[in-house]
């Protein structure tokens, strides 16, 4: 079996076990081509011949995984999100193992699932074409983007703890008035953030929106209504209680579902997608690309298998 591995060496903290993973694949007669995602690398170029491989592995954080999934959108090429980043939310939502040996076995013999992708569009600037980014977990504006921005330089040393520090550094977030156009219907609301969720679980394995289903062709549009981070404590507590039972209420959050969204904010807010901070501000638009991403998962994944599995042929 021939496998293409895109490895982002800048992701995560410490040894992610990627080279042990490659060794396990080699021990099972797999041929592995490794390419490195550097700061100025073009992901489309790195994946230019992905159709010639039986599997593709994206080793890095959620930004690496989402960029790879977006580059491969609609192709049906099986992609394994190797958890080598800080949050690894895609791997967690798909319930992938963390051990290099188990990941190698999953790469070879795992089943495939197709899930929705989100596509974020930023307006054209200075005569340039609109900028489009794909996201697997979520895209957002406001408080979450400020947390990601503050945590960016701390993730390599503090891991997920960087997000806590980022939140503590932004205790007085900007309260904005939002105009949301969801599937053609426009309404006004206010809050400190808007999140467009494709997958349900966020940092620290907390379920943000119970309705998030990555195979239903919809995004959960979550407005964080509280004027301060302290107002989120009831919602966080409810999410923690989910581990003991079903607690669907999320105090302080206003949740909608839509396949398309356009978000404006006054004052304007910073933007992020899958943990990647953008050099841009609101407004932005997003749409769902139904089942455009094909991921390799283990039997432990809660999502149903595709009609045709990945198989094990070369």
C-alpha positions as CSV (number, residue, x, y, z in Angstrom):
1,X,0.0,0.0,0.0
2,X,1.4,3.4,-0.9
3,X,0.7,6.3,1.5
4,X,1.4,10.0,1.2
5,X,2.2,11.7,4.5
6,X,2.1,15.5,4.9
7,X,4.0,16.4,8.1
8,X,3.8,19.8,9.8
9,X,6.8,20.0,12.1
10,X,5.7,23.2,13.6
11,X,2.6,21.7,15.2
12,X,2.1,20.4,18.7
13,X,4.4,20.0,21.7
14,X,7.1,17.4,22.0
15,X,7.4,14.2,20.0
16,X,4.1,13.3,18.3
17,X,5.4,9.8,17.4
18,X,5.1,10.4,13.6
19,X,8.4,8.6,12.8
20,X,7.4,5.6,15.0
21,X,4.1,5.7,13.0
22,X,6.0,5.6,9.7
23,X,8.2,2.7,11.0
24,X,5.0,0.7,11.9
25,X,3.7,1.3,8.4
26,X,7.0,0.2,6.9
27,X,7.0,-3.0,9.0
28,X,3.7,-3.8,7.3
29,X,5.0,-3.4,3.8
30,X,3.6,0.0,3.2
31,X,5.5,2.5,1.0
32,X,5.4,6.0,2.6
33,X,6.2,9.3,0.8
34,X,6.7,12.1,3.4
35,X,6.4,15.7,2.5
36,X,6.9,18.6,5.0
37,X,4.5,21.5,5.4
38,X,6.6,24.5,6.0
39,X,5.5,28.1,6.7
40,X,5.6,29.0,3.0
41,X,4.5,25.7,1.6
42,X,1.5,25.3,-0.7
43,X,-0.8,22.5,0.5
44,X,-2.3,22.1,-2.9
45,X,1.2,21.5,-4.4
46,X,2.1,19.0,-1.6
47,X,-1.1,17.0,-2.4
48,X,-0.9,17.5,-6.2
49,X,-0.6,13.8,-6.9
50,X,-2.7,12.5,-4.0
51,X,-4.9,10.5,-6.3
52,X,-2.0,8.2,-7.0
53,X,-1.9,7.1,-3.4
54,X,-4.1,4.6,-1.5
55,X,-4.1,6.8,1.6
56,X,-3.2,10.4,2.6
57,X,-2.1,11.2,6.2
58,X,-2.1,14.8,7.5
59,X,0.1,15.0,10.6
60,X,-0.3,18.2,12.5
61,X,-2.9,20.3,14.2
62,X,-6.5,20.9,13.1
63,X,-5.4,23.7,10.7
64,X,-3.2,21.2,8.9
65,X,-6.0,18.6,8.8
66,X,-8.6,21.2,7.6
67,X,-6.3,22.5,4.9
68,X,-5.6,19.0,3.6
69,X,-9.3,18.0,3.7
70,X,-10.2,21.2,1.8
71,X,-7.5,20.5,-0.8
72,X,-8.9,17.0,-1.3
73,X,-12.6,18.0,-1.1
74,X,-14.9,16.0,-3.3
75,X,-12.2,13.6,-4.4
76,X,-13.1,10.7,-2.1
77,X,-9.4,10.2,-1.3
78,X,-9.2,8.7,2.2
79,X,-7.5,11.0,4.7
80,X,-6.2,10.1,8.2
81,X,-5.9,13.1,10.6
82,X,-2.8,12.2,12.6
83,X,-3.1,14.0,15.9
84,X,0.2,15.9,16.2
85,X,-1.2,19.3,17.2
86,X,-2.4,21.0,20.4
87,X,-6.1,20.5,20.4
88,X,-6.5,17.7,17.8
89,X,-10.2,18.3,17.7
90,X,-10.8,16.5,14.4
91,X,-9.2,13.3,15.7
92,X,-11.1,13.6,19.0
93,X,-14.4,14.1,17.3
94,X,-13.8,11.1,15.1
95,X,-12.7,9.1,18.2
96,X,-9.3,8.1,16.6
97,X,-6.6,6.4,18.7
98,X,-3.6,8.4,19.9
99,X,-1.0,5.6,19.8
100,X,1.2,5.5,16.7
101,X,0.8,1.7,16.3
102,X,-3.0,1.9,16.6
103,X,-3.0,4.8,14.1
104,X,-0.8,2.8,11.7
105,X,-3.3,-0.1,11.8
106,X,-6.2,2.3,11.4
107,X,-4.5,3.9,8.3
108,X,-4.1,0.5,6.7
109,X,-7.4,-1.2,7.6
110,X,-9.7,1.5,8.9
111,X,-13.1,2.2,7.4
112,X,-14.0,5.5,5.7
113,X,-16.6,8.0,6.5
114,X,-17.7,11.1,4.5
115,X,-18.5,14.2,6.5
116,X,-19.4,17.8,5.6
117,X,-16.9,20.6,5.2
118,X,-17.4,24.2,6.0
119,X,-16.1,26.8,3.5
120,X,-15.4,30.3,4.8
121,X,-15.3,33.2,2.3
122,X,-13.8,36.5,3.0
123,X,-14.7,39.5,0.8
124,X,-12.3,40.6,-2.0
125,X,-9.8,43.3,-1.0
126,X,-7.7,45.6,-3.1
127,X,-8.9,44.1,-6.3
128,X,-8.0,40.6,-5.3
129,X,-10.2,37.5,-5.5
130,X,-12.3,36.5,-2.4
131,X,-10.3,34.3,0.0
132,X,-11.7,30.9,0.8
133,X,-10.7,28.6,3.6
134,X,-12.1,25.2,4.5
135,X,-12.8,24.1,8.1
136,X,-13.7,20.8,9.6
137,X,-14.5,21.7,13.2
138,X,-15.5,25.4,13.3
139,X,-15.0,28.9,12.2
140,X,-15.7,31.9,14.2
141,X,-15.5,35.7,15.0
142,X,-14.8,37.5,18.2
143,X,-13.8,36.1,21.6
144,X,-12.7,32.7,20.3
145,X,-10.5,34.3,17.7
146,X,-8.9,36.5,20.3
147,X,-8.2,33.4,22.5
148,X,-6.5,31.7,19.5
149,X,-4.4,34.8,18.8
150,X,-3.3,35.1,22.4
151,X,-2.5,31.3,22.7
152,X,-0.6,31.1,19.4
153,X,2.9,31.7,20.9
154,X,2.2,29.6,24.0
155,X,0.9,26.3,22.5
156,X,4.4,24.9,21.9
157,X,5.2,25.0,25.6
158,X,1.8,24.9,27.4
159,X,-0.3,22.7,25.1
160,X,-4.0,23.1,25.7
161,X,-3.2,25.2,28.7
162,X,-2.4,28.0,26.3
163,X,-6.1,28.4,25.6
164,X,-6.8,29.0,29.3
165,X,-4.1,31.6,29.4
166,X,-5.6,33.1,26.2
167,X,-9.0,33.4,27.8
168,X,-7.6,35.0,30.9
169,X,-5.8,37.6,28.8
170,X,-9.2,38.5,27.2
171,X,-11.5,39.0,30.2
172,X,-13.2,42.1,28.6
173,X,-14.0,41.0,25.1
174,X,-15.7,43.3,22.6
175,X,-19.5,43.2,22.6
176,X,-20.8,43.5,19.1
177,X,-24.1,43.8,17.3
178,X,-24.4,41.0,14.8
179,X,-26.4,40.8,11.6
180,X,-26.8,37.2,10.7
181,X,-28.3,36.0,7.4
182,X,-29.0,32.3,7.7
183,X,-30.3,30.5,4.6
184,X,-31.6,33.8,3.4
185,X,-33.3,35.0,6.6
186,X,-31.7,38.0,8.3
187,X,-32.0,38.9,12.0
188,X,-30.1,41.0,14.6
189,X,-28.5,39.9,17.8
190,X,-25.5,40.7,20.0
191,X,-22.7,38.9,21.8
192,X,-19.0,38.5,22.1
193,X,-18.6,35.8,19.4
194,X,-20.2,33.8,16.6
195,X,-19.2,30.2,16.0
196,X,-20.1,28.1,13.0
197,X,-19.8,24.5,14.2
198,X,-19.5,21.5,12.0
199,X,-18.3,19.0,14.7
200,X,-19.7,19.1,18.2
201,X,-16.7,18.9,20.4
202,X,-14.4,21.8,21.2
203,X,-11.4,22.2,23.5
204,X,-11.2,20.0,26.6
205,X,-13.7,17.6,24.9
206,X,-16.7,19.8,25.7
207,X,-19.8,19.5,23.5
208,X,-20.7,23.0,22.4
209,X,-23.9,22.3,20.4
210,X,-25.9,19.1,20.8
211,X,-27.3,19.4,17.4
212,X,-24.0,19.4,15.5
213,X,-24.0,16.6,13.0
214,X,-21.2,16.5,10.5
215,X,-23.3,14.6,8.0
216,X,-26.5,16.6,7.9
217,X,-25.5,19.4,5.5
218,X,-25.9,22.0,8.2
219,X,-23.8,24.2,10.5
220,X,-24.7,25.0,14.0
221,X,-24.5,28.8,14.3
222,X,-23.7,29.6,18.0
223,X,-23.9,33.2,19.3
224,X,-22.1,33.7,22.6
225,X,-24.5,36.1,24.2
226,X,-22.7,36.8,27.5
227,X,-20.9,40.1,27.9
228,X,-18.0,38.5,29.7
229,X,-16.2,35.1,29.8
230,X,-17.6,34.5,33.3
231,X,-21.1,34.3,31.8
232,X,-20.0,31.2,30.0
233,X,-19.5,29.2,33.2
234,X,-23.1,27.8,33.2
235,X,-22.7,26.6,29.6
236,X,-19.3,25.0,30.4
237,X,-20.8,23.3,33.5
238,X,-23.7,21.9,31.4
239,X,-21.2,20.6,28.9
240,X,-19.2,18.9,31.6
241,X,-22.4,17.3,33.0
242,X,-23.0,15.8,29.6
243,X,-20.4,13.2,30.6
244,X,-22.8,12.0,33.4
245,X,-26.0,12.4,31.4
246,X,-27.9,14.4,28.8
247,X,-27.8,18.1,29.5
248,X,-28.7,19.8,26.2
249,X,-29.3,23.3,27.7
250,X,-26.5,25.8,27.0
251,X,-27.2,29.0,29.1
252,X,-25.7,32.1,27.5
253,X,-25.6,30.6,24.0
254,X,-28.1,31.2,21.1
255,X,-28.0,28.3,18.7
256,X,-29.3,28.1,15.1
257,X,-28.8,25.7,12.2
258,X,-28.2,26.8,8.6
259,X,-26.4,25.6,5.4
260,X,-25.3,29.1,4.5
261,X,-24.4,32.0,6.7
262,X,-23.3,35.6,6.3
263,X,-22.0,37.4,9.4
264,X,-21.5,41.1,9.9
265,X,-20.5,42.7,13.3
266,X,-20.4,46.3,14.6
267,X,-17.7,46.8,15.8
268,X,-15.9,44.4,13.5
269,X,-14.2,41.3,15.0
270,X,-11.2,39.1,14.4
271,X,-11.6,35.8,12.6
272,X,-10.4,32.2,13.0
273,X,-11.0,28.8,11.5
274,X,-10.0,25.5,13.1
275,X,-7.6,27.4,15.4
276,X,-5.9,29.4,12.6
277,X,-6.1,33.1,13.1
278,X,-6.8,35.1,10.0
279,X,-5.4,38.5,9.0
280,X,-8.9,39.7,8.4
281,X,-12.0,40.8,10.2
282,X,-15.8,40.6,9.8
283,X,-17.8,40.4,7.6
284,X,-17.5,36.8,6.3
285,X,-19.7,34.2,4.7
286,X,-19.8,30.4,5.1
287,X,-21.4,27.5,3.4
288,X,-21.6,23.7,3.8
289,X,-20.0,21.4,1.3
290,X,-22.0,18.2,2.0
291,X,-20.0,15.1,2.7
292,X,-17.0,16.6,0.8
293,X,-14.3,15.1,3.1
294,X,-13.5,11.4,3.4
295,X,-11.7,10.4,6.6
296,X,-10.3,7.1,7.7
297,X,-11.5,6.1,11.2
298,X,-11.3,3.1,13.5
299,X,-14.3,1.0,14.5
300,X,-14.7,3.2,17.6
301,X,-15.9,6.2,15.5
302,X,-19.5,7.1,16.2
303,X,-20.2,8.0,12.6
304,X,-21.7,5.5,10.2
305,X,-19.5,3.9,7.5
306,X,-19.6,4.9,3.9
307,X,-21.3,2.5,1.5
308,X,-17.9,1.4,0.3
309,X,-15.0,1.2,2.8
310,X,-11.5,2.2,2.2
311,X,-10.4,-1.4,1.7
312,X,-6.8,-2.6,1.9
313,X,-5.7,-3.0,-1.7
314,X,-2.6,-1.2,-3.0
